[in-house]
Amino acid sequence: MNGTYFLSLLVFSPLVGILLLAFVPKTQERTIKWLGFLSTLPSLILSLFAFVQYLRGYRLEHLAEKHDWVRFADFPFLTESTFAIRYELSIDGFSLVMIVLTSLLATLAAVASIHIKKEWKGYFMLFLLLEIGMLGVFAAGNMILFFIFLEITLVPMFFLVGKWGGFERERAAYSYLLYNGIGSAILLIAIIVLFARTGTSNIELLKEMLHNPAVEAQLVAPISNDLRLGLFIALLIAFGIKLPIVPFHRWILRVHVQAPPSIVMLHSGVLLKIGAYGLIRFGIGLFPDQFRDFAFWIAILGVVNLLYGAFLAFVQDDFKMVLAYSSVSHMGIVLIGLGALNEAGIQGAIFQAVSHGFISALLFLLVSILYERTSTTTIDRLGGLAKVMPLTAGCLLAGAMASLGLPGMSGFVSEFTAFLGLFKTEPVVAAIGALGIIMTAVYLLRAVLNMTFGASKRDDVQALDMSLAEAIPVFVLLALIVMIGVYPHILAKPLQATIEMMMNGLGV
């Protein structure tokens, strides 16, 4: 396949849908719904095509794009590429997996958007803009382009939460903007310092300059060990807010509860994973020595996330809050895997990011189905679902089993691998963290069993089960969760080269 503009086409294909929607009258709701859904398909088809080709041996380097864009200085003693920002797109196995995850969930979330009640045109235009930002984050070949795409995601998310969310939607939207804005500001400072000291924002060139003593001499200004440490801490905080790491997690609770479930599918499934992606791509990639020094404390933060989220999820009476704290808890497993600082741990962290993306999307899709029928997400008021909505109840139980790590599902593979890595390096910390796995089973089974087999306290005892349009994305997500659980090699193979490169950089 010719990769000259392949990645640009993949990233910006939803823009065609935005332009077409701009000319559709807002009264033609059926046309808008179909156009919004169909506009997510090109990126899905292209990403799956690239994934299949990569599994067949195609080299992703052939897809890289590089075009001149902005130049800040033109001194005779500088090279042509110094202080120049280029439009650069490139992917490896890790970023390709994340792009496939993004495009899949975007398509399924577009289907789940049937429960949106108002202003379809504005909703889908913002939805597609959000997809462009998410795809661009994982395809960006330099840090400045990465930052631009990251900021593109903030704007549509703010409006999607603030206009189409629940009763406290505006508070949730501003909380999201405040926390993520602070994280972005810290990230921007780190990027500017790196750009000023190296004269480049290209990710691969930055790795060479920061790691290779021979290339390090080409730096515009030296980067001391103290400055490297400060830059690493800045990246840890910036991406820790987006992950989120406790105590930077309060905003996620409001967003998960107040945002439309179709948007929470993307938020919990993809946007949280940008934090994990950034820690791996830039934390380990650019500052492996500093990451190695902080590995123990990153593992500790992971255990805190895991236990804190699990214990607070146990005492919630709203299922959305249970899932919100569950996301906080499960992101702790990502940190645990990274803190292990070995191949098993890092693979487990990436597996967890992908697995949780599918599982959380499934659970929030089921939440939207339940809320549409019952107008509540309170656990006690959702009792008796197994009698009136057996298919939905069964899928909900399957999603909970996947989330708690039932063997044969993706959650088991990711959790087992991450903890296997940590038990090799920090067995005491891993043993304490294992309590969180037990608590996960407790709070999920408590909530789901009360909802499915508990006493019914609702008036709408004749609630209809899920429709065909709702069942299709539910079963697609379940199939993906089982496929990864039964055949994890489908993820391990494309990730192998990236993980080996990271381990070489860490020197462990």
Stockholm file with secondary structure:
# STOCKHOLM 1.0

chainA/1-508         MNGTYFLSLLVFSPLVGILLLAFVPKTQERTIKWLGFLSTLPSLILSLFAFVQYLRGYRLEHLAEKHDWVRFADFPFLTESTFAIRYELSIDGFSLVMIVLTSLLATLAAVASIHIKKEWKGYFMLFLLLEIGMLGVFAAGNMILFFIFLEITLVPMFFLVGKWGGFERERAAYSYLLYNGIGSAILLIAIIVLFARTGTSNIELLKEMLHNPAVEAQLVAPISNDLRLGLFIALLIAFGIKLPIVPFHRWILRVHVQAPPSIVMLHSGVLLKIGAYGLIRFGIGLFPDQFRDFAFWIAILGVVNLLYGAFLAFVQDDFKMVLAYSSVSHMGIVLIGLGALNEAGIQGAIFQAVSHGFISALLFLLVSILYERTSTTTIDRLGGLAKVMPLTAGCLLAGAMASLGLPGMSGFVSEFTAFLGLFKTEPVVAAIGALGIIMTAVYLLRAVLNMTFGASKRDDVQALDMSLAEAIPVFVLLALIVMIGVYPHILAKPLQATIEMMMNGLGV
#=GR chainA/1-508 SS CCCSSHHHHHHHTHHHHHHHHHTSCTTCHHHHHHHHHHTTHHHHHHHHHHHHHHHTTCCGGGGCEEEEEEECCCCTTSCTTTTEEEEEECCCHHHHHHHHHHHHHHHHHHHHGGGCCSCHHHHHHHHHHHHHHHHHHHHBSBHHHHHHHHHHHHHHHHHHHHHHSCTTHHHHHHHHHHHHHHHHHHHHHHHHHHHHHHSCCBHHHHHHHHHCHHHHTTCSSCCCHHHHHHHHHHHHHHHHHHTTCTTTTHHHHHHHHHSCHHHHHHIIIIIHHHHHHHIIIIIIHHCHHHHHHHHHHHHHHHHHHHHHHHHHHHTCSBHHHHHHHHHHHHHHHHHHHHHHCSHHHHHHHHHHHHHHHHHHHHHHHHHHHHHHHHSCCBTGGGTTHHHHCHHHHHHHHHHHHHHTTCTTSHHHHHHHHHHHHHHHHCHHHHHHHHHHHHHHHHHHHHHHHHHHHSCCCCSCTTCCCCCHHHHHHHHHHHHHHHHHHHCTHHHHHHHHHHHHHHHHHHTC
#=GC SS_cons         CCCSSHHHHHHHTHHHHHHHHHTSCTTCHHHHHHHHHHTTHHHHHHHHHHHHHHHTTCCGGGGCEEEEEEECCCCTTSCTTTTEEEEEECCCHHHHHHHHHHHHHHHHHHHHGGGCCSCHHHHHHHHHHHHHHHHHHHHBSBHHHHHHHHHHHHHHHHHHHHHHSCTTHHHHHHHHHHHHHHHHHHHHHHHHHHHHHHSCCBHHHHHHHHHCHHHHTTCSSCCCHHHHHHHHHHHHHHHHHHTTCTTTTHHHHHHHHHSCHHHHHHIIIIIHHHHHHHIIIIIIHHCHHHHHHHHHHHHHHHHHHHHHHHHHHHTCSBHHHHHHHHHHHHHHHHHHHHHHCSHHHHHHHHHHHHHHHHHHHHHHHHHHHHHHHHSCCBTGGGTTHHHHCHHHHHHHHHHHHHHTTCTTSHHHHHHHHHHHHHHHHCHHHHHHHHHHHHHHHHHHHHHHHHHHHSCCCCSCTTCCCCCHHHHHHHHHHHHHHHHHHHCTHHHHHHHHHHHHHHHHHHTC
//
